[in-house]
Amino acid sequence: MNAPHVPFLPRWRDLQSTAFDLARNSTARRTVTIDLWGKPAEVYANANLSIYSAQTCNARCAFCVEELRPAARGVSLATQKVVERDDTRYFTALRDVLNALKPLNPSMSVTGGEPSQDARLPRILRTLQAAYAQGARKRTVTTNGSGLLDQRDGRRVIDWIADTGVAHLNISRAHWDDRVNARLMRYRSDASPDAAALREIVACAKLGGTRVRLSCVLVARAVDDLDDVVRYLDFAASVGVDNVIFRQLMRHDPAVTRANFVTRFSERRGVVMTPLLTALQQRSDFSFVRQVMGYYYYVEVWRYGEPGCAGGIDVVFEGADLARLERSKADMPGVIQELIFHPNARLASTWQPWDGVLGPPGQSGLPMTL
């Protein structure tokens, strides 16, 4: 059966996340109230739980979101990232969080930092699998891919991912050319997988039912026009990938943002995605699928491939605005939009471990501020 036709709404593209209305155009259109350690919490029904890896990233991307998020709140990553080193305390807290969130049944993603280099990753994946053995929504791992073929606890990391029921594996890659990609992502060590390694990773993932998506930032003099987008998509197809996301560098409010190498790079080399989308609409090999509204992000989903032909690639374009995130929180006080299990073994409603802390009670770390 063909999917129902969804009309394209130009107004949403023009307004992007400022057009977000939780009750009218969000994916869930509702919130739910759950009990978190004896206190009621109103949570967006389609909220995601992010497991934030404590492992320091082995790249130094000038467009690093991990560095930008705290900077947008006026602090540095180095001063806010606190790590619970004791495995027993960390995994006790993680299991407590997963149990508390069972009534919500959130989607879950493991991100970083760099999860593929994290010694805890196999145990994290097993813990998520055990907690949501039946009826769970999708699980995702986001990585630069550098450790996916490494051995961890007697098996390759990619095998752990595939065998623990991870639905999606997002691999960050800034360019189709191996050398250009390495230069843009500025690896300290353990270079990212080249095209041949990517083919092996994708093949292993598919055998376990895990779908691989490549994630590419839109950067001037790298991938910055429609020809570059198409060339990147053709590269993705050549390594067996049928799902690609192109991200506009996150916007932020300069008045409150702590300037760093990421904010300066964004100002110099950021690419606006709207002209790309306008040009894309004129091509017969792209077909519109849908738009997605988020409380600080806007997404368009397209399909690349000649109409009527088998195969093709799902193509996603995403723009996000961290200043809008703060305004949305002020407009919807008390509503939790996302959930982050921080490296300090605390659950929070923001990417800052000191803000919106939810629990678990009695764990080490910063005070609870529910």
WOBEL-V150430 format. One line per field, one symbol per residue. psi: psi as a letter, one per 40 degrees, with the letter a starting at -180 (. if undefined). A space follows every 50 residues. Layout:
BEGIN
psi: ???
END
This chain:
BEGIN
psi: hiiihhihhddddddbeeehhdedeiddfiiihihgfehihhhhdfiihh hhhehhieifhefhdddddddeeeiidddehhhhdhdddddddddddddd edddgiiiihaaagdeehdedddddddddddfdheiiiiihhieededei hhfeiiddddddeefhdhhhhhheidhdddddddeghdigiihadddddd dddddddeehhhhhhhihhhfcheidddddddddddddeehfhhhhhhhh iihddehhhaddddddddeihhedddddddeeieehhhdiihhieeihhh hihhihheiiaihhhhhhhihddddddddddghehhdihhhieefihiei eheehfhdaiieiiaiiif.
END
